[in-house]
């Protein structure tokens, strides 16, 4: 019950406050990871594996220690779990970015202003090259980023928190942060970032599919959402983003995917869904769906947290 209550309180804090404005633990972890990279970097998988192993292992070990120190102290366990949950979630901040992009693009459409502000803001959601993107292309990038990050920023950490408590929460966020920092197929990180990218793939295998299931359940179009997931997810180059974006495409009756540019890389994401390509008006619909998925994920995490452990009597 302490774990379940802590996860729910942390989720509520994220919904109310968003990311911590100052002294964000994830930002601090990123700074430590950046300094360690300068010491360990080598264009080899061995160096990248050591880098990821040291950082993720240290964070998970700290989470295990925190769990043990609060054993038999339910109030302390609840408070610490709530703090960890709030620190690793990013759902409310993701929604705010989507709302801001929608507002910028709506102004652009109505007043024929230039797209510079919206293009610059896209970097807060993803790393695509937005230099020449039109309003509709920016809308597609936003919808796809919100869909994918609903799993990464909300569903996955909640699932791991429900299953493993504090070590699951902080361990998942460490893995996901390293993937965002070095998990690229660029010349610099193709080898060094290999272990971080593979760890992220493994950590998201279950949560991404849980996100796809929840998307269908809360969308009002479960049949279409799951049909497009089964049919189109394999067209996406990512084994985890594919199910999530395809389920969102079916739920929202949109067509996602296409060619994206990331610096020197060009990626073909295939075609997901049978509807029309996203427009500016679809950004708020996507954010609304992501919010409903996040509430369903919080409930799922609480149920996972209250499952009986070995030797315990069922809670029901």
C-alpha positions as CSV (number, residue, x, y, z in Angstrom):
1,X,0.0,0.0,0.0
2,X,2.9,2.4,0.7
3,X,4.2,1.9,-2.8
4,X,0.8,2.3,-4.4
5,X,0.0,5.4,-2.4
6,X,3.5,6.9,-3.1
7,X,3.1,6.3,-6.9
8,X,-0.3,8.0,-6.9
9,X,0.8,10.9,-4.8
10,X,3.9,11.4,-7.1
11,X,1.6,11.2,-10.2
12,X,-0.7,13.8,-8.6
13,X,2.3,16.1,-8.0
14,X,3.3,15.8,-11.6
15,X,-0.2,16.6,-12.8
16,X,-0.4,19.6,-10.5
17,X,3.2,21.0,-10.6
18,X,4.9,19.5,-13.7
19,X,8.6,19.1,-13.5
20,X,10.5,20.6,-10.6
21,X,11.7,24.1,-11.7
22,X,15.0,24.0,-9.8
23,X,17.4,21.3,-8.8
24,X,15.7,18.7,-11.0
25,X,17.3,15.3,-10.1
26,X,17.1,14.1,-13.7
27,X,19.0,17.2,-14.9
28,X,21.6,16.5,-12.2
29,X,21.9,13.0,-13.4
30,X,22.4,14.3,-16.9
31,X,25.2,16.6,-15.8
32,X,27.0,13.7,-14.0
33,X,26.5,11.5,-17.1
34,X,27.9,14.2,-19.3
35,X,31.1,14.6,-17.2
36,X,31.6,10.8,-17.0
37,X,31.2,10.7,-20.8
38,X,34.1,13.0,-21.2
39,X,36.3,10.6,-19.2
40,X,35.1,7.3,-20.6
41,X,34.3,8.1,-24.2
42,X,35.8,5.9,-26.8
43,X,34.4,4.8,-30.1
44,X,33.7,1.3,-28.9
45,X,30.8,-0.7,-27.6
46,X,32.9,-1.8,-24.6
47,X,33.4,1.8,-23.4
48,X,29.7,2.6,-23.9
49,X,28.6,-0.6,-22.0
50,X,30.9,0.4,-19.1
51,X,29.5,3.9,-19.1
52,X,25.9,2.8,-19.1
53,X,26.6,0.0,-16.5
54,X,28.2,2.4,-14.0
55,X,25.5,5.0,-14.2
56,X,22.5,2.8,-14.3
57,X,23.9,0.4,-11.7
58,X,24.7,3.2,-9.3
59,X,21.2,4.7,-9.6
60,X,19.5,1.3,-9.1
61,X,21.7,0.6,-6.1
62,X,20.8,3.9,-4.6
63,X,17.1,3.0,-5.1
64,X,17.6,-0.3,-3.4
65,X,19.3,1.3,-0.5
66,X,16.4,3.8,-0.2
67,X,13.9,0.9,-0.2
68,X,15.8,-0.9,2.5
69,X,16.2,2.2,4.7
70,X,12.4,2.7,4.7
71,X,11.5,-0.9,5.3
72,X,9.0,-1.1,8.1
73,X,8.4,2.7,7.9
74,X,5.4,3.0,5.7
75,X,5.1,6.8,5.9
76,X,8.8,7.3,4.9
77,X,8.4,4.7,2.1
78,X,5.3,6.6,0.8
79,X,7.0,10.0,0.9
80,X,10.2,8.8,-0.7
81,X,8.3,6.9,-3.4
82,X,6.1,9.9,-4.1
83,X,9.2,12.1,-4.5
84,X,10.9,9.7,-6.8
85,X,7.7,9.3,-8.9
86,X,7.3,13.1,-9.2
87,X,11.0,13.5,-10.2
88,X,10.9,10.9,-13.0
89,X,7.5,11.7,-14.6
90,X,7.2,14.2,-17.4
91,X,3.6,13.9,-18.5
92,X,2.4,17.3,-17.4
93,X,5.3,19.1,-18.9
94,X,4.8,17.2,-22.1
95,X,1.2,18.3,-22.3
96,X,2.2,21.9,-21.7
97,X,4.7,21.8,-24.6
98,X,1.9,20.4,-26.8
99,X,-0.4,23.1,-25.8
100,X,2.2,25.8,-26.4
101,X,2.9,24.3,-29.9
102,X,-0.8,24.3,-30.7
103,X,-1.1,27.9,-29.6
104,X,1.9,29.0,-31.7
105,X,0.7,27.2,-34.8
106,X,-2.9,28.4,-34.4
107,X,-1.6,32.0,-34.3
108,X,0.5,31.3,-37.4
109,X,-2.6,30.0,-39.3
110,X,-4.9,32.8,-38.2
111,X,-2.5,35.8,-38.5
112,X,-0.1,34.4,-41.2
113,X,2.9,35.0,-39.0
114,X,6.2,33.2,-39.6
115,X,6.9,29.8,-38.2
116,X,10.2,30.6,-36.5
117,X,8.9,30.4,-32.9
118,X,7.1,27.1,-33.5
119,X,10.2,25.7,-35.3
120,X,12.4,26.7,-32.4
121,X,10.0,25.3,-29.8
122,X,9.9,21.9,-31.5
123,X,13.3,21.1,-30.0
124,X,11.7,20.9,-26.6
125,X,9.8,17.8,-27.9
126,X,12.1,16.1,-30.2
127,X,15.4,16.4,-32.1
128,X,14.1,16.7,-35.6
129,X,15.5,19.3,-37.9
130,X,12.6,21.9,-38.1
131,X,14.4,24.4,-40.3
132,X,12.1,24.0,-43.3
133,X,9.0,22.4,-41.7
134,X,5.6,23.8,-42.6
135,X,2.8,24.2,-40.0
136,X,1.3,20.8,-40.9
137,X,4.7,19.1,-40.7
138,X,5.3,20.7,-37.3
139,X,1.8,19.4,-36.3
140,X,2.8,15.9,-37.3
141,X,6.1,16.1,-35.5
142,X,4.2,17.3,-32.4
143,X,1.5,14.6,-32.5
144,X,4.1,11.8,-33.0
145,X,6.4,13.2,-30.2
146,X,3.5,13.4,-27.8
147,X,2.4,9.9,-28.6
148,X,5.9,8.4,-28.2
149,X,6.7,10.4,-25.1
150,X,3.5,9.4,-23.4
151,X,5.0,6.0,-23.1
152,X,8.5,7.2,-22.2
153,X,7.6,10.0,-19.9
154,X,4.6,8.6,-18.1
155,X,3.5,5.0,-18.8
156,X,6.9,3.3,-18.6
157,X,8.1,4.9,-15.3
158,X,4.7,4.3,-13.7
159,X,4.8,0.6,-14.8
160,X,8.3,0.1,-13.4
161,X,7.5,2.0,-10.3
162,X,4.4,-0.2,-9.7
163,X,6.5,-3.3,-10.3
164,X,9.8,-2.5,-8.5
165,X,9.2,0.7,-6.5
166,X,12.0,3.3,-6.2
167,X,14.7,1.2,-7.9
168,X,12.3,0.7,-10.9
169,X,11.4,4.4,-11.0
170,X,15.0,5.8,-10.9
171,X,16.5,2.9,-12.9
172,X,14.1,3.4,-15.8
173,X,14.6,7.2,-15.9
174,X,18.4,6.7,-15.9
175,X,18.2,4.3,-18.8
176,X,15.9,6.6,-20.8
177,X,18.0,9.6,-20.1
178,X,21.1,7.9,-21.3
179,X,19.3,6.9,-24.5
180,X,18.3,10.5,-25.1
181,X,21.9,11.6,-24.6
182,X,24.0,9.1,-26.5
183,X,21.6,6.5,-28.0
184,X,21.9,7.9,-31.6
185,X,23.1,6.2,-34.8
186,X,25.4,9.1,-35.5
187,X,29.1,8.6,-36.3
188,X,30.0,9.8,-32.7
189,X,27.6,7.5,-30.8
190,X,26.9,4.5,-33.1
191,X,29.2,2.4,-31.0
192,X,29.5,4.3,-27.7
193,X,25.7,4.7,-27.4
194,X,24.9,1.1,-28.5
195,X,24.4,-0.3,-24.9
196,X,22.3,2.7,-23.8
197,X,20.0,2.3,-26.8
198,X,19.6,-1.4,-26.3
199,X,18.9,-1.0,-22.6
200,X,16.2,1.5,-23.4
201,X,14.7,-0.9,-26.0
202,X,14.6,-3.6,-23.4
203,X,13.2,-1.4,-20.6
204,X,10.4,-0.2,-22.9
205,X,9.3,-3.5,-24.4
206,X,6.5,-4.1,-21.9
207,X,5.5,-0.5,-21.1
208,X,5.2,0.5,-24.8
209,X,2.7,-2.3,-25.4
210,X,0.9,-1.5,-22.2
211,X,0.7,2.1,-23.5
212,X,-0.8,0.8,-26.7
213,X,-3.4,-1.2,-24.9
214,X,-4.3,1.7,-22.6
215,X,-4.6,4.0,-25.6
216,X,-7.2,1.8,-27.1
217,X,-9.1,1.4,-23.8
218,X,-9.4,5.1,-23.1
219,X,-9.8,6.4,-26.7
220,X,-13.4,5.2,-27.4
221,X,-12.0,3.5,-30.5
222,X,-10.3,0.4,-29.1
223,X,-11.0,-1.8,-32.2
224,X,-9.4,0.7,-34.6
225,X,-6.5,1.5,-32.2
226,X,-5.5,-2.1,-31.8
227,X,-6.1,-3.0,-35.5
228,X,-3.8,-0.2,-36.7
229,X,-1.3,-1.3,-34.0
230,X,-1.2,-4.9,-35.2
231,X,-1.1,-3.9,-38.8
232,X,1.3,-1.0,-38.9
233,X,3.6,-1.0,-35.9
234,X,6.2,-3.1,-37.7
235,X,6.6,-0.4,-40.3
236,X,8.2,1.9,-37.8
237,X,11.9,1.5,-37.3
238,X,11.6,1.5,-33.5
239,X,10.2,-1.7,-31.8
240,X,8.6,0.4,-29.1
241,X,7.6,3.7,-30.7
242,X,5.9,1.7,-33.4
243,X,3.1,0.2,-31.3
244,X,2.5,3.5,-29.4
245,X,2.3,5.7,-32.5
246,X,0.3,3.2,-34.4
247,X,-2.2,2.9,-31.6
248,X,-2.5,6.7,-31.3
249,X,-3.0,6.9,-35.1
250,X,-5.9,4.4,-35.0
251,X,-7.4,6.0,-31.9
252,X,-7.3,9.5,-33.4
253,X,-8.1,8.4,-37.0
254,X,-4.9,10.0,-38.3
255,X,-2.1,9.0,-40.6
256,X,1.3,9.3,-39.0
257,X,4.8,8.5,-40.2
258,X,6.9,9.7,-43.1
259,X,10.4,10.9,-43.6
260,X,12.1,12.8,-40.8
261,X,15.5,14.5,-40.7
262,X,17.7,14.4,-37.6
263,X,20.9,16.4,-38.3
264,X,22.7,14.3,-40.9
265,X,20.3,11.4,-40.6
266,X,17.2,10.8,-42.6
267,X,14.7,8.2,-41.2
268,X,11.7,6.7,-42.9
269,X,9.0,5.9,-40.3
270,X,6.6,4.2,-42.6
271,X,2.9,4.9,-42.8
272,X,0.8,4.4,-39.7
273,X,-3.0,4.6,-39.9
274,X,-5.7,5.2,-42.4
275,X,-6.8,8.8,-41.7
276,X,-5.6,12.2,-42.8
277,X,-2.3,13.6,-41.9
278,X,-2.4,15.6,-38.6
279,X,-3.3,19.2,-38.7
280,X,-2.8,21.9,-36.1
281,X,-6.2,21.1,-34.6
282,X,-5.1,17.5,-33.9
283,X,-2.4,18.6,-31.4
284,X,-4.9,19.3,-28.6
285,X,-6.8,16.1,-29.4
286,X,-3.5,14.2,-29.0
287,X,-2.7,15.9,-25.7
288,X,-6.1,15.1,-24.4
289,X,-5.7,11.4,-25.3
290,X,-2.2,11.3,-23.7
291,X,-3.7,12.8,-20.5
292,X,-6.3,10.0,-20.3
293,X,-3.7,7.4,-21.0
294,X,-1.6,8.8,-18.1
295,X,-4.5,8.5,-15.7
296,X,-5.1,4.9,-16.8
297,X,-1.4,4.2,-16.4
298,X,-1.4,5.6,-12.8
299,X,-4.3,3.3,-11.9
300,X,-2.4,0.3,-13.5
301,X,0.7,1.1,-11.5
302,X,-1.2,1.2,-8.3
303,X,-2.7,-2.2,-9.0
304,X,0.7,-3.6,-9.8
305,X,2.1,-2.1,-6.6
306,X,-0.6,-3.8,-4.4
307,X,-0.1,-7.2,-5.9
308,X,0.7,-9.8,-3.2
309,X,4.4,-10.7,-2.8
310,X,5.6,-14.2,-2.2
311,X,4.6,-15.3,1.3
312,X,2.0,-12.5,1.7
313,X,-1.7,-12.8,1.7
314,X,-3.6,-11.3,-1.2
315,X,-4.7,-7.7,-0.6
316,X,-8.1,-8.4,-2.1
